[in-house]
Amino acid sequence: MNETLNLCGAVGRCPMNYAMSLIGGKWKMQILCSLNSGGTMRYNALKRRVAGISNTVLAAALRELEADGLVRREEYLEVPIRVEYTVTEAGREVVPILEQLTAWAQKRMRQEAAHEAG
């Protein structure tokens, strides 16, 4: 086993737990993927792309992603005020991992569907 993963016995030092604290939850990965594929977006455009998310949850997730350095919030002093969100370099670094996770999940879903049909 990879030596780094051996630290997972101590939750406070586990790299996987740290990573999941940054991107875990129901919506953060979808928000990152939407911003990465769609580019810079305003709040309402992002909300439309992430179907089913409430305003409260989206606002909270964006605040957390911004605090963790994965999303940048740019506020323009216009009337009405304009706010745009962009994935940071740190956020872009995690996208290939999310793509690999998606490929793994798709494979598992196909296997389960074949098993249930079979």
Sequence and secondary structure as in RCSB ss.txt:
>XXXX:A:sequence
MNETLNLCGAVGRCPMNYAMSLIGGKWKMQILCSLNSGGTMRYNALKRRVAGISNTVLAAALRELEADGLVRREE
YLEVPIRVEYTVTEAGREVVPILEQLTAWAQKRMRQEAAHEAG
>XXXX:A:secstr
  HHHHGGGSGGG HHHHHHHHH SSSHHHHHHHHHHH SEEHHHHHHHSTT  HHHHHHHHHHHHHTTSEEEEE
E  SS EEEEEE HHHHHHHHHHHHHHHHHHHHHHHHHHHHH 
